[in-house]
Amino acid sequence: MNPFELHPKRIKGNYYPLTQLALKCYDKYEVDPYTKTRIILMNGTEFESVWFYHQFARHCSNNDLRRDIADIRRVEQQQQKRIGSLKPIDETILETTLSYEQLAVDLTAILAQREKNPAVRDQLNFALLEDFDHLYRFTDLLEMEEGQNYRKLIGNYTEIMPGRPTVAEHRNPVDDIRKPVNFMLADPLTKINVSTIIAAEQQTMNYYMNVAGFYHSDKGRRLFSEIAMIEEQHVSGYESLKDTNMTWLESMLNHEYNECYLYYSCYCDESNANVKKVWERHFNDELVHLQRAAELLAKYEGKNYREVILNPDFPQLLTFRDNKKYIREVLKNIRLTAQMETYTSVSNLAENNTFNLYQNLVLKNPDEAPSHLVIDEYIRKNGEDLRFETAAHPEKALQDRKTDNVTIGRVKNG
């Protein structure tokens, strides 16, 4: 399917009336967990679009073009509001958080398995180890503070057990920057994977930064703040993969193409009839935006869309599914850390390496880390941590459920 050749329905006035910004909410117990992850993904995709257009406008001196940008941006903003309204009012901050981390885990695993660029795949697998650990810690906090059964919220799709311990994830910012990908030469799926994961991780970072101050316990506030730092590291790593040589209008075209691809993927993958209608309507909106972006590219830069998107047919669509087997393989690399643009075992690091120096500054005593204290308290109260495992943890050092390991992936020979 080439979205440039489709004929979207032109809606009179283009904008949504206020009465259509609040939609029917899903039932948090009845809806498929992957419906919730799709909603979070598209909320983040729309935020990325709105934020991109604001940045574009701030770097553009042509008011006619800025008016075009503002016009598209308004609809993108309305779409984000509609998606956000699908979340029910009885879903707590922490319950929503489990869906955020389920999205981070399974989306990253799905993208990594289809990624052909080794550098992009390595970054996806590296961050996957960390998001997997976040899901484990937030799940233990959920049962400890709200008595909620996580299986009702995330189903059986995703295992709950430690990844690279969060205490081992705090790195110097210089070690989270990767080499940019040339989008003109990249496989179509690579461009989509990079754009998609940036939006998803950015949404998670923003959510945690915003809700940390509203959470009802000091323990939870501290955990959200700590993990928000790690999510910022993930955003830094992913966004550094983006092609820096694109013009603003070329980037605009890529943004709109990615939105079309994701909405169509969500529409094809969706099991909830009400939500499926939302994806269908928004896909139509994005087709209009995509074709306007192509017109603006031709008008201001004299370029045809095929000069930017060489193969416009949609590649393999995004489908959410169980990734347990793949994640277990990735967990075998739990001792890796980042070193500039590469990855290495912490055992290979010199004592004065940037990782060790940064750890000594922000986390001199790992026993005081909020991420450790949550698990430590759960173990003290219940005798062992909370997990959902289909088999023993693939890393022997993390099979002990009565101790939270704070050395593996953080100290030499840990």
WOHU-V426234 format. One record per residue. N is the residue number from 1. PHI is phi in whole degrees, -180 to 180 (* if undefined). BURIAL is + if it has 9 or more other ideal C-beta (glycine too) atoms within 8 Angstrom, else -. D_LAST is the distance of its C-alpha to the last C-alpha in Angstrom with 2 decimals. Layout:
# WOHU-V426234
[[N,PHI,BURIAL,D_LAST] [N,PHI,BURIAL,D_LAST]]
This chain:
# WOHU-V426234
[[1,*,-,50.26] [2,-101,-,51.02] [3,-65,+,50.90] [4,-70,+,53.16] [5,-98,-,55.93] [6,-80,-,55.84] [7,-118,-,58.43] [8,-68,+,56.88] [9,-74,-,59.10] [10,-84,-,60.17] [11,-85,-,60.02] [12,-60,-,62.78] [13,82,-,61.51] [14,72,-,58.00] [15,-86,-,56.44] [16,-89,-,55.59] [17,-68,-,57.80] [18,-57,-,56.09] [19,-68,-,56.91] [20,-106,-,54.57] [21,-90,+,51.43] [22,-109,-,50.53] [23,-107,+,49.99] [24,-67,-,49.68] [25,-78,+,46.24] [26,-82,+,44.27] [27,-91,-,43.67] [28,-64,+,39.98] [29,-94,-,40.19] [30,-94,-,42.48] [31,-71,+,41.32] [32,-65,-,38.96] [33,-54,+,35.45] [34,-74,+,35.63] [35,-64,+,38.82] [36,-65,+,36.87] [37,-68,+,34.26] [38,-64,+,37.17] [39,-63,+,38.77] [40,-66,+,35.70] [41,-59,+,35.34] [42,-76,+,39.01] [43,-61,+,38.98] [44,-67,+,36.29] [45,-65,+,38.26] [46,-70,+,41.36] [47,-62,+,39.66] [48,-58,+,38.41] [49,-65,+,42.00] [50,-61,+,43.58] [51,-66,-,41.23] [52,-60,+,41.82] [53,-67,+,45.57] [54,-65,+,45.46] [55,-66,-,43.67] [56,-59,+,46.17] [57,-61,+,49.06] [58,-77,-,47.77] [59,-119,-,47.81] [60,-129,+,51.18] [61,-101,-,54.60] [62,-90,-,56.74] [63,-68,-,57.84] [64,-63,-,59.14] [65,-67,+,55.73] [66,-64,+,54.11] [67,-69,-,56.50] [68,-61,+,55.40] [69,-62,+,51.77] [70,-63,+,52.60] [71,-64,+,54.51] [72,-66,+,51.67] [73,-60,+,49.11] [74,-62,+,51.19] [75,-69,+,51.04] [76,-59,+,47.29] [77,-66,+,46.94] [78,-65,+,49.19] [79,-61,+,47.19] [80,-63,+,44.02] [81,-63,+,45.92] [82,-63,+,47.18] [83,-65,+,43.74] [84,-61,-,42.34] [85,-74,+,45.22] [86,-71,+,44.15] [87,-70,+,41.48] [88,-75,-,43.10] [89,-69,-,43.57] [90,-88,-,42.15] [91,-89,-,38.70] [92,-75,-,36.42] [93,-55,-,33.99] [94,-74,+,31.03] [95,-63,+,32.74] [96,-63,+,33.30] [97,-60,+,29.68] [98,-60,+,28.62] [99,-70,+,31.00] [100,-59,+,29.60] [101,-75,+,26.09] [102,-64,+,27.62] [103,-60,+,29.44] [104,-58,+,26.39] [105,-69,+,24.53] [106,-75,+,27.54] [107,-62,+,29.29] [108,-61,+,26.33] [109,-64,+,25.84] [110,-64,+,29.61] [111,-65,+,29.89] [112,-63,+,27.02] [113,-69,-,28.68] [114,-104,+,31.98] [115,-79,+,30.82] [116,-97,-,32.10] [117,-83,+,30.72] [118,-59,-,27.32] [119,-67,+,26.29] [120,-68,+,27.30] [121,-62,+,25.65] [122,-63,+,22.29] [123,-66,+,22.57] [124,-63,+,23.56] [125,-65,+,20.69] [126,-64,+,18.19] [127,-72,+,19.82] [128,-58,+,20.27] [129,-56,+,16.58] [130,-87,+,16.94] [131,-64,+,20.42] [132,-62,+,19.47] [133,-69,+,17.08] [134,-63,+,19.98] [135,-59,+,22.36] [136,-61,+,20.35] [137,-73,+,20.26] [138,-68,+,23.89] [139,-66,+,24.99] [140,-63,+,23.73] [141,-65,+,25.49] [142,-58,+,28.59] [143,-68,+,29.08] [144,-68,+,28.31] [145,-101,+,30.77] [146,-118,+,33.29] [147,61,-,33.22] [148,-90,+,33.44] [149,-84,-,32.70] [150,-62,+,30.51] [151,-65,-,31.97] [152,-70,-,35.32] [153,-98,+,33.90] [154,-119,+,31.64] [155,67,-,32.95] [156,-107,-,31.15] [157,-69,+,30.29] [158,-127,+,26.64] [159,-72,+,23.90] [160,-120,+,22.14] [161,-168,+,18.44] [162,-64,+,15.13] [163,-108,+,14.36] [164,-64,+,11.81] [165,-53,+,11.61] [166,-56,+,14.32] [167,-62,+,12.54] [168,-91,+,10.55] [169,-94,+,14.02] [170,-76,+,15.81] [171,-125,+,16.78] [172,-63,-,19.62] [173,-55,-,22.74] [174,-66,-,23.34] [175,-93,+,20.41] [176,-112,+,21.95] [177,-104,+,25.21] [178,-112,+,26.13] [179,-80,-,29.28] [180,-68,+,32.29] [181,-94,+,33.85] [182,-80,-,37.54] [183,-67,+,39.05] [184,-70,-,42.29] [185,-102,-,40.65] [186,-74,+,37.95] [187,-62,-,38.31] [188,-52,+,39.82] [189,-68,+,36.88] [190,-63,+,34.48] [191,-62,+,36.63] [192,-67,+,36.75] [193,-60,+,33.02] [194,-64,+,32.23] [195,-63,+,34.99] [196,-69,+,34.11] [197,-71,+,30.41] [198,-60,+,31.25] [199,-62,+,33.72] [200,-66,+,31.50] [201,-70,+,28.48] [202,-64,+,30.93] [203,-63,+,32.59] [204,-64,+,29.38] [205,-57,+,28.57] [206,-63,+,32.17] [207,-61,+,32.27] [208,-67,+,29.28] [209,-64,-,30.55] [210,-79,-,33.99] [211,-87,+,33.32] [212,-54,+,30.78] [213,-76,-,33.75] [214,-102,-,35.71] [215,-69,+,33.25] [216,-83,-,34.62] [217,-127,-,31.77] [218,-64,-,29.80] [219,-61,+,26.57] [220,-69,+,27.36] [221,-59,+,28.60] [222,-68,+,25.36] [223,-66,+,23.32] [224,-60,+,25.77] [225,-66,+,25.61] [226,-66,+,21.84] [227,-71,+,21.78] [228,-61,+,24.93] [229,-63,+,23.07] [230,-69,+,20.73] [231,-63,+,23.87] [232,-64,+,25.48] [233,-63,+,22.74] [234,-64,+,23.46] [235,-60,+,27.16] [236,-60,+,26.69] [237,-66,+,24.96] [238,-70,+,27.54] [239,-68,+,30.58] [240,-72,+,29.83] [241,-79,+,30.45] [242,-70,+,34.00] [243,-66,+,36.91] [244,-91,-,38.10] [245,-95,-,41.43] [246,-73,+,43.05] [247,-75,-,45.93] [248,-61,+,46.01] [249,-72,+,48.46] [250,-65,+,46.47] [251,-65,+,43.41] [252,-60,+,45.71] [253,-62,+,46.81] [254,-65,+,43.25] [255,-59,+,42.43] [256,-68,+,45.48] [257,-62,+,44.93] [258,-64,+,41.40] [259,-64,+,42.82] [260,-59,+,45.51] [261,-60,+,43.03] [262,-69,+,40.80] [263,-65,+,43.77] [264,-67,+,45.30] [265,-61,+,42.05] [266,-62,+,41.81] [267,-60,+,45.48] [268,-70,-,45.14] [269,-94,+,42.02] [270,-75,+,43.20] [271,-104,-,44.32] [272,-89,+,45.66] [273,-62,-,49.27] [274,-65,+,49.42] [275,-70,+,46.30] [276,-59,+,47.41] [277,-64,-,50.57] [278,-65,+,48.56] [279,-62,+,46.68] [280,-65,+,50.05] [281,-66,-,51.72] [282,-69,+,48.90] [283,-61,+,48.79] [284,-60,+,52.47] [285,-57,+,51.82] [286,-72,+,49.23] [287,-62,+,51.62] [288,-62,+,54.07] [289,-64,+,51.49] [290,-61,+,50.38] [291,-71,+,53.96] [292,-69,+,54.69] [293,-61,+,51.71] [294,-65,+,53.20] [295,-64,-,56.57] [296,-68,+,55.18] [297,-62,+,53.34] [298,-69,+,56.67] [299,-68,-,58.66] [300,-97,+,56.66] [301,-123,+,54.98] [302,64,-,57.34] [303,-114,+,54.59] [304,-84,-,54.66] [305,-58,+,51.66] [306,-71,-,51.19] [307,-77,-,50.41] [308,-106,+,47.24] [309,-114,+,46.41] [310,-64,-,47.48] [311,-121,-,47.13] [312,-76,+,47.90] [313,-64,-,47.84] [314,-58,-,45.00] [315,-78,-,42.24] [316,-47,-,40.40] [317,-73,+,40.40] [318,-82,+,37.36] [319,-129,-,37.10] [320,-80,+,34.59] [321,-160,-,33.28] [322,-66,-,30.56] [323,-128,+,27.43] [324,-56,+,25.25] [325,-62,-,25.08] [326,-64,+,24.19] [327,-63,+,21.45] [328,-62,+,19.80] [329,-68,-,19.77] [330,-64,+,18.27] [331,-63,+,15.39] [332,-71,-,14.23] [333,-103,-,13.27] [334,-67,+,10.87] [335,-86,+,8.34] [336,-72,+,11.51] [337,-136,+,12.74] [338,-94,+,16.31] [339,-140,+,17.85] [340,54,-,21.57] [341,-89,-,23.17] [342,-122,-,20.45] [343,-131,-,16.93] [344,-154,+,14.14] [345,-70,-,10.50] [346,-62,+,8.58] [347,-69,-,8.07] [348,-90,-,11.86] [349,-80,+,12.56] [350,-73,-,14.65] [351,-61,-,14.17] [352,-96,-,17.24] [353,-65,+,16.41] [354,-58,+,17.89] [355,-63,+,14.68] [356,-65,+,13.39] [357,-64,+,17.01] [358,-68,+,17.58] [359,-58,+,14.62] [360,-68,-,16.03] [361,-83,-,19.40] [362,-99,-,19.07] [363,-150,+,16.13] [364,-63,-,15.79] [365,-118,-,15.14] [366,-62,+,13.18] [367,-66,-,14.98] [368,-98,-,18.11] [369,-68,+,17.38] [370,-54,+,20.11] [371,-64,+,17.97] [372,-77,+,15.92] [373,-62,+,19.19] [374,-62,+,20.96] [375,-69,+,18.73] [376,-59,+,18.45] [377,-67,+,22.26] [378,-62,+,22.87] [379,-65,+,21.01] [380,-63,-,23.00] [381,-83,-,26.19] [382,-120,-,25.84] [383,90,-,23.61] [384,-159,-,21.19] [385,-76,+,20.39] [386,-95,+,22.84] [387,-142,+,22.23] [388,-130,+,24.48] [389,-121,+,23.11] [390,-87,-,25.35] [391,-163,-,23.02] [392,-61,-,19.64] [393,-56,+,16.70] [394,-65,-,16.08] [395,-102,+,12.28] [396,-56,-,12.08] [397,-67,-,8.95] [398,-112,+,11.24] [399,-84,-,14.38] [400,-73,-,14.52] [401,-89,-,17.09] [402,-106,-,17.35] [403,-143,-,14.09] [404,-93,+,12.74] [405,-71,+,8.97] [406,-114,+,8.40] [407,-114,-,4.76] [408,-63,+,4.35] [409,78,+,6.56] [410,-122,+,6.81] [411,-122,-,5.13] [412,-59,-,5.35] [413,61,-,3.82] [414,-70,+,0.00]]
